[in-house]
């Protein structure tokens, strides 16, 4: 049997995204075949398509880290799943046997791999994943909604809860509230009863950020956001800055921090080379932290919050998988708030 899939054979522009037919994947021992009903797009997909200097992707590659669908096949030894069951996929795999995996910190596994980056992903009619990556889809979410949250919410959750150790009542600056990670971080910070200051690139995005729960929103195209944060907090600054923009916001992010503040970075969409004034770092006792994804245990917690309505997916639009080039164009031009979801 053949399935339709998006395949990247060489890095480049939108024409690097090719629609092809591939043999149906076959689940091995401990693996599950999932028929994809919806696949979410992330900024990571843009890097996989364009290529990253110094980083090798295993081309040809099917992109896509987020997906939901139904169980279509079970490999040997798989228990607790039934054919036709509606599921959502955790977006990364690990070896499952090392000390990190055994202690529930699979994101620290030396064999940690993100779907669609280090192995074939979800932009296809079917995908094979380890049993550990398959979770029941929240019944209150559509397939499209379920495919919109995994990577972004897991990333934001790990940043705030694990890395920054967010405490109720703290002030959090969330850059680019219209992005996947940004819109997730606003909700998670409010779940912890934090005060949220968000940046947004337009009045329309600012209004949507407020609707998500942001207490204050700064128009990043018109204001010096660091100066605005100092004014909003009466010169104190933010306890936590979620930094995923990179070079364009780095200096301002540091200036936005309160004494003993924590900056956590998970991306560099505007450039990865930055400078650092060490005197500011040690005089203010700042903490600079890196973060990538999170654990499957954290993902289970997120799924539970969606099931109980404390978090909600933000879907900007749904497009056919065949329009993936347009989806990449929209994401790259920042014409979306939340997530683009593709349907095979």
C-alpha positions, 0 to 999 in steps of 0.5 A: 500500500502507498500513502501520500506524504510531504518529503524534503529531499534537499534544503531550500525554499518552498519548492523543497516541500514535495508531495510524494507517495511512499510505502505505508510504514510497518510497525515493529515490536513495541510500535504503533501505526497511526493514521494521521487525521491532522498534523500541526505546523511549528517553526521547527518545520521551517528550519528543517526545510531551510537547513541549519548550518552545522546541523545535519538532518537525515534527508530525505525526511517527512517533516511534522512533529505534531499529530493526531489520528486513529490507531491503524496497526499494532506491533508485537508486544503493544498493550493498552491500545485498540485499533480505531482508538483516537490518539494524540502523539507526544512529539519526541522519542527516546531510547526508553531504557537509559537512566534518564528515561528510567527516571522520567526525564526522557528529554535528557536521553542521549537518543532523544529525537524530535519527530519530523527533525531526526526521523520521519514525522506527521506530515503524511497519511500514516506514521509509526511511533513507539507505544510510549508516544501514543496518548488518548486524544482528549474527547473534548478536542477535535483532531485538528485541535489535538494536533495543534498543541503537543510541541508548543505546549510541551516546550512552554510547560517545560520552560515555565514549570521545570526550568524557570520554576514559576511561582504564583504571583511572579511576573512573566514576559512572553515574547511573540504571544501570537506564536505557538510557544507564546500563546501556550506560555500565556495560558500556562503562566496564568494557570500558575496565577502569574502576571503576564506581560506579552508582546505582539506584532499588531493590534489584532494580535494584542487583542487576542493575547489579552483574550488568552489572559495576558494582563498587559500587551506591548506592541513590539512594532511601536514600543521599546518593550524593555522600557515598557516592561519597566514602566508596567512593573514600576521599574522592578522588571519581570521575574521570568522572560521567555525568549524564543526570538533571539538576536532581535530581542536578546538585549531588551530581554536582559534589560527587562529582567528584575534582580534574580530574574530568570531568562529561558531561551528555546529558540532563535528565529531572528538569529542565534549570535548575541552578546552578553554584558557579564557585569549585568549578569552577576550584579543582578544575579540573573539566571540564563537557561536553555530549554528544549521540549520536555518529558512525556510525563509533562506531556501527560500532565498537559493532556490532562489539563486539556481534557479538563478545560484548563488549557485550550488549543489556538488554531489559526486555520486548517489547510489541506496537506497539499497546501503545505507550501502555503502553510510554510509561507504564512508561518514564515511571514508571521500571518498567523496567531496560534497554529496552522493545522494540516489535514491529509 
